[in-house]
Amino acid sequence: MALPSVLQNLRLPIIGSPMFIVSGPEMVIAQCKAGIVGSFPALNARPAEVLDEWLDRITTELAEHDEKHPDRPSAPFAVNQIVHKSNDRLMADVQMCVKHKAPIVITSLGAVPEVNDAIHSYGGIVLHDVINTRFAKKALEKGADGLIAVAAGAGGHAGTLSPLALIQEIREFFDGPVALSGAISTGQAVAAAQAMGADFGYIGSAFIATDEANAVDGYKDMIVDSSGEEIVYTNLFTGIHGNYLRGSIEKAGMNPDDLPESDPSTMNFASGGGSKAKAWKDIWGSGQGIGAVKSRGPVSAYVDRLEAEYHAALDKLEAGRPKRWS
C-alpha cells in the first residue's frame, strides 16, 4: 500500500510524538520546519479555547514558512486526541481539528468511528497508537488509516512487547502506514525501524532536551544526564503503565523500587485536570533511548544530526555486511 500523500516527501521518515505538557506550538512548528512531522496533545491547550489559537498559529506560521521557502517546505503537523470516556473535551477538540483541517490526527486510549469520520470528512488521516495486535485490529476495524506501534522502552504509556515482535505481527495483517515507538533517539534507530518493517520512527523523549520543548531546565538536564537504566515502568501516576525518570520519582520523595500499583479505573483526562494529575506534575516521563541524548540545543540541530546518522546507516546497509560478519 502506498503511503498517504500527506506522509510522503518528508525530509526524514520521522514523526515527533505528542508529549504531555512538553509539546506545544513552538516545538511543533520547529519540527515541521525542520522537515519532520510535529505533534502535540490537544489536552495540552488549556483552557479548551486555547486549542483554536494554537491551531491558527501553527497553520499560519507554517504557511508563511512555505511561502518564503518553497525549496524546503514544512512537514505536516498532527494533533493527538485522547479517546477515553473521561475526556469530556474530545468531540469539541475534534471539531477544532476539522475547522483548521489538521492534516493528521493521532488517537490514543480508544478508537471510535465518529472521530475517524470527522477527520476523514476534510481529507485528514488518523493514526492510532497501539501496544498489541488486538488493539491494532480494533483500530483498523473502526477506520484508522495507520498505526503507531508503541513497543517496550517507549516514553509515556508504553507497551511491553519487543519492537521486533510487535512490528512483525502487525505486518502479518496490515500493509498500511506504521510508525514505531520505543527507545528511538538516533538516525540509526530510524533506519533499524524501517529495516524491521516500519515506515517511520516515532521520537519523543529526545526532543525534551531541545530549546523549544515546554519543559523546565531540570527536566531537560535530567534527560541529558540519564540513561536507559534509569527508567521506571509503573502505572501509579496515570492508571496506565508508562515509563518515567527515576530521578524525578526520587525527588518527589518516593522509592522507585517500591511503588504501589494504581487502579486503572482512576484514569481521568477531564478538561480541568484532576488533583492527582497536578500532584504528579513533577514526575517526568521518558523512554529508554535517552542514553543517546548528550546535550541540549534547538530542534533544528537535532534533526540535522538525525539526518546525518540516518543516511550514514543506510550507506552502511548498502555497502554490505561488516567485515567481522564475512
SERO-548824 format. One line per 4 residues: number of its first residue (from 1); for each residue x, z negated, y of C-alpha. Coordinates in Angstrom, 1 decimal. Each point is the difference from the previous one (the first is absolute). Layout:
BEGIN
NUM	X/Z/Y ~ ...
# end
This chain:
BEGIN
1	0.0/0.0/0.0 ~ 1.3/0.9/3.4 ~ 0.4/-2.8/2.5 ~ -2.6/-0.2/2.8
5	1.1/1.9/3.0 ~ 0.3/-3.2/2.1 ~ 2.7/-1.3/-2.4 ~ 2.0/3.2/0.0
9	2.9/0.8/2.3 ~ 1.1/-3.6/0.6 ~ 3.7/-0.5/0.9 ~ 0.3/-2.3/-3.0
13	-2.4/-0.8/-2.8 ~ -0.6/-3.6/1.3 ~ -3.1/-2.0/1.0 ~ 0.6/-3.1/2.0
17	-2.2/-2.7/-1.6 ~ -2.5/-2.0/2.1 ~ 1.1/-3.6/0.4 ~ -2.0/-3.0/1.1
21	0.8/-0.8/3.7 ~ 3.2/1.9/-0.1 ~ -1.4/3.6/0.2 ~ -1.3/1.0/3.4
25	-0.1/3.0/2.3 ~ 3.6/-0.3/1.0 ~ 1.3/0.3/-3.5 ~ -2.6/2.6/-1.1
29	0.9/2.3/2.9 ~ 3.7/-0.4/-0.6 ~ -0.4/0.7/-3.7 ~ -2.1/3.1/0.6
33	2.3/1.3/2.7 ~ 2.9/-0.4/-2.5 ~ -1.8/2.2/-2.4 ~ -1.5/-2.4/-2.6
37	-3.6/-1.2/-0.4 ~ -0.5/-3.3/2.0 ~ -2.9/-2.3/-0.8 ~ -1.6/-3.3/1.0
41	-2.8/-2.3/-1.2 ~ -3.2/0.4/2.0 ~ -0.3/-3.8/-0.1 ~ 3.3/-0.4/2.0
45	-2.0/1.2/3.0 ~ -1.8/-3.2/1.2 ~ -2.6/-0.3/1.3 ~ -1.7/3.0/-1.6
49	-0.3/1.9/3.3 ~ 3.8/0.2/0.2 ~ 0.0/2.5/-3.0 ~ -1.6/2.6/2.3
53	2.8/-0.5/2.5 ~ 2.7/0.2/-2.6 ~ -1.3/3.2/-1.5 ~ -0.4/1.6/3.4
57	3.6/-1.0/0.9 ~ 1.5/1.3/-3.3 ~ -1.8/3.4/0.1 ~ 0.8/0.5/3.7
61	3.7/-0.8/-0.3 ~ 0.5/2.0/-3.1 ~ -1.8/3.0/1.6 ~ 2.2/-0.3/3.1
65	3.1/-0.1/-2.2 ~ -1.1/3.1/-1.9 ~ -0.5/1.9/3.3 ~ 3.4/-0.9/1.2
69	1.8/0.5/-3.3 ~ -1.7/2.8/-1.9 ~ 3.2/0.4/-2.0 ~ -0.3/-3.4/-1.5
73	-3.7/-1.0/-0.2 ~ -1.1/-3.5/-0.9 ~ -1.2/-0.9/-3.4 ~ -3.6/-1.1/-0.5
77	-1.0/-3.7/0.2 ~ -2.1/-2.1/-2.4 ~ -2.4/-2.9/0.4 ~ -0.3/-2.7/-2.7
81	-3.5/-1.3/-0.8 ~ -0.5/-3.1/-2.0 ~ -3.0/0.8/-2.2 ~ -1.0/-3.6/-0.9
85	-3.3/-1.6/0.3 ~ 1.4/-2.6/2.5 ~ 1.1/2.7/2.4 ~ -3.1/0.1/2.3
89	1.7/2.5/2.2 ~ 0.5/2.7/-2.6 ~ -2.7/2.6/0.9 ~ 0.5/-0.5/3.7
93	3.7/0.6/-0.4 ~ -0.7/3.0/-2.2 ~ -2.2/1.5/2.8 ~ 3.0/-0.4/2.4
97	2.1/2.0/-2.4 ~ -2.8/2.7/0.0 ~ -0.1/-0.1/3.8 ~ 3.7/0.6/0.3
101	0.3/2.2/-3.1 ~ 2.7/-2.1/-1.6 ~ 1.8/2.5/-2.3 ~ 0.6/-2.5/-2.8
105	-1.8/-3.2/-1.0 ~ 1.6/-2.4/-2.5 ~ -2.5/-2.2/-1.9 ~ 0.8/-3.3/-1.6
109	-1.7/-2.6/-2.1 ~ -3.0/2.0/-0.9 ~ -1.3/3.6/-0.1 ~ -3.4/1.1/1.2
113	-1.3/3.5/0.4 ~ -1.5/-0.7/3.5 ~ 3.5/-0.4/1.5 ~ 1.4/3.1/-1.7
117	-3.0/2.1/1.0 ~ 0.4/-1.1/3.6 ~ 3.6/1.0/0.1 ~ -0.7/3.2/-1.8
121	-2.7/0.9/2.6 ~ 2.6/1.2/2.5 ~ 2.7/1.1/-2.4 ~ 2.0/-3.2/-0.4
125	1.5/-1.1/-3.3 ~ -0.1/-3.3/-1.8 ~ 2.9/-1.6/-1.9 ~ -0.9/-3.1/-2.0
129	2.6/-2.6/-1.1 ~ -0.1/-1.1/-3.6 ~ 2.0/-2.3/-2.2 ~ -1.1/1.4/-3.4
133	-1.7/3.0/-1.5 ~ -3.4/-1.6/-0.3 ~ -0.2/-0.4/3.8 ~ 1.5/3.5/0.4
137	-2.8/1.6/-2.1 ~ -2.7/-1.9/1.9 ~ 1.4/1.1/3.3 ~ 0.1/3.7/-1.0
141	-3.6/-0.2/-1.4 ~ -1.2/-1.3/3.4 ~ 1.6/2.8/1.9 ~ 3.6/-0.9/0.9
145	2.3/3.0/0.6 ~ 3.2/-1.7/-1.0 ~ 1.6/-3.2/-1.2 ~ 2.6/-2.5/1.1
149	1.5/-1.5/-3.1 ~ 0.9/-3.6/1.0 ~ 2.6/-1.0/-2.6 ~ 2.0/-3.2/-0.7
153	2.3/-0.9/2.9 ~ -2.2/1.3/2.8 ~ -0.7/-2.1/3.1 ~ -3.4/-1.5/0.6
157	-2.6/0.2/-2.7 ~ 2.2/1.4/-2.8 ~ -0.6/0.8/-3.6 ~ 2.1/-1.0/-3.0
161	0.4/3.3/-1.8 ~ 3.4/1.8/0.1 ~ -0.1/3.1/2.2 ~ 1.2/2.0/-3.0
165	-3.1/-1.0/-2.0 ~ -2.5/0.2/2.8 ~ 0.9/3.5/1.2 ~ 0.3/1.3/-3.6
169	-3.5/-1.2/-0.9 ~ -1.6/1.2/3.3 ~ 1.4/3.5/-0.5 ~ -1.6/0.2/-3.4
173	-3.4/0.4/1.6 ~ 0.6/0.9/3.7 ~ 2.1/2.8/1.6 ~ -0.9/-0.6/3.6
177	2.0/-1.8/2.7 ~ 1.6/-3.2/-1.0 ~ 2.3/-2.4/2.0 ~ 2.1/-2.6/-1.7
181	0.4/-3.5/1.5 ~ 2.4/-2.6/-1.3 ~ 3.5/-0.9/1.3 ~ 0.5/3.4/1.6
185	2.4/-0.4/3.0 ~ 2.4/2.9/-0.3 ~ 0.0/3.7/-0.1 ~ 1.4/-0.2/-3.5
189	-3.1/-2.0/-1.1 ~ -2.3/2.6/1.5 ~ 1.7/2.7/-2.0 ~ -0.2/-2.2/-3.1
193	-3.8/-0.4/0.6 ~ -0.4/3.7/0.1 ~ 2.1/0.4/-3.2 ~ -2.4/-2.4/-1.7
197	-3.0/2.1/1.0 ~ -1.1/-1.4/3.4 ~ -0.4/2.3/3.0 ~ 1.0/-2.6/2.6
201	1.9/-3.2/0.5 ~ -2.1/-2.8/1.6 ~ 2.2/-2.2/2.2 ~ -1.0/-3.2/1.6
205	2.3/-3.0/0.1 ~ 3.1/1.8/1.3 ~ -2.0/1.0/3.1 ~ -0.5/-3.7/0.9
209	3.6/-0.1/1.2 ~ -0.6/2.8/2.5 ~ -0.3/-0.4/3.7 ~ -3.6/1.3/0.1
213	-1.3/-2.4/-2.6 ~ -2.4/-2.7/1.2 ~ 2.0/-2.8/-1.6 ~ 1.9/-3.0/1.5
217	3.8/0.0/0.0 ~ 0.1/-2.6/-2.7 ~ -2.0/2.3/-2.4 ~ 2.2/3.0/0.8
221	3.2/-2.0/-0.5 ~ -1.2/-1.4/-3.3 ~ -0.7/3.5/-1.3 ~ 3.6/1.0/0.9
225	1.5/-3.2/-1.5 ~ -2.0/-0.1/-3.2 ~ 0.1/1.8/-3.4 ~ -2.4/0.7/-2.8
229	0.8/-3.3/-1.7 ~ -1.6/-1.8/3.0 ~ -3.5/1.4/-0.5 ~ -2.7/-2.2/-1.4
233	-3.1/1.4/-1.7 ~ -3.1/-2.2/0.6 ~ -3.8/0.2/0.7 ~ 0.0/-3.3/2.0
237	-0.2/1.6/3.5 ~ -2.8/2.6/-0.4 ~ -1.5/-0.5/-3.4 ~ 1.7/3.2/-1.3
241	3.5/0.0/-1.4 ~ 2.6/1.3/2.4 ~ 3.7/-0.2/0.8 ~ 1.3/-2.2/2.8
245	3.4/-1.1/1.4 ~ 1.2/-3.3/-1.5 ~ 1.5/-1.1/3.2 ~ -3.3/0.1/1.9
249	-1.7/-2.0/-2.7 ~ 2.7/-2.6/0.2 ~ -0.2/-0.1/3.8 ~ -3.7/-0.8/-0.4
253	1.0/-3.1/-2.0 ~ -1.0/1.2/-3.5 ~ 2.0/0.4/-3.2 ~ 0.0/3.7/-0.9
257	0.6/-1.0/-3.7 ~ -3.1/-2.2/-0.2 ~ -2.8/1.7/1.8 ~ -3.6/-0.6/-1.1
261	-2.3/2.8/-1.0 ~ -2.7/1.1/2.3 ~ -3.6/0.9/-0.9 ~ -0.5/3.7/0.4
265	-3.5/-0.6/1.3 ~ 1.5/-1.5/3.2 ~ 1.1/3.4/1.2 ~ -1.3/0.5/3.5
269	0.5/3.1/2.2 ~ -2.7/-0.9/2.6 ~ 0.5/1.5/3.4 ~ 0.9/-3.3/1.7
273	2.6/-1.0/-2.5 ~ -0.4/-3.2/-2.0 ~ 1.7/-3.3/0.7 ~ 1.9/0.4/-3.2
277	1.4/3.3/1.1 ~ 1.2/-1.5/3.3 ~ 1.6/-2.9/-1.9 ~ 2.2/2.5/-1.9
281	0.9/2.1/3.0 ~ 3.7/-1.0/-0.4 ~ 0.1/0.9/-3.7 ~ 1.7/3.4/0.1
285	-0.7/2.7/-2.5 ~ 2.8/2.2/-1.4 ~ 0.8/2.2/-2.9 ~ 3.0/-0.2/-2.3
289	1.8/3.0/1.6 ~ 1.3/-1.8/3.0 ~ 3.5/-0.4/-1.4 ~ 0.6/3.5/1.4
293	-0.9/-1.1/3.6 ~ 3.3/-1.0/1.7 ~ -0.9/0.1/3.7 ~ -2.7/0.3/2.6
297	-0.7/3.0/2.1 ~ -2.5/2.7/1.1 ~ -2.3/1.8/-2.4 ~ 1.7/3.3/0.9
301	3.4/-1.2/-1.1 ~ -1.4/-1.3/-3.3 ~ -1.8/3.3/-0.7 ~ 3.2/1.9/0.8
305	1.8/-2.1/-2.6 ~ -2.8/0.6/-2.6 ~ 0.3/3.7/0.6 ~ 3.8/0.0/-0.6
309	-0.4/-2.1/-3.2 ~ -2.8/2.1/-1.3 ~ 1.8/3.3/0.3 ~ 3.2/-1.5/-1.4
313	-2.0/-1.2/-3.0 ~ -1.5/3.5/-0.5 ~ 3.4/1.6/0.3 ~ 1.3/-2.3/-2.8
317	-2.9/0.9/-2.2 ~ 0.6/3.7/0.5 ~ 3.7/-0.4/-0.6 ~ -0.8/-1.3/-3.5
321	0.9/-3.1/-2.0 ~ 2.8/-2.3/1.3 ~ 3.3/0.4/-1.9 ~ -0.4/-3.3/-1.8
325	-3.1/1.4/-1.7 ~ 1.6/3.2/-1.1
# end
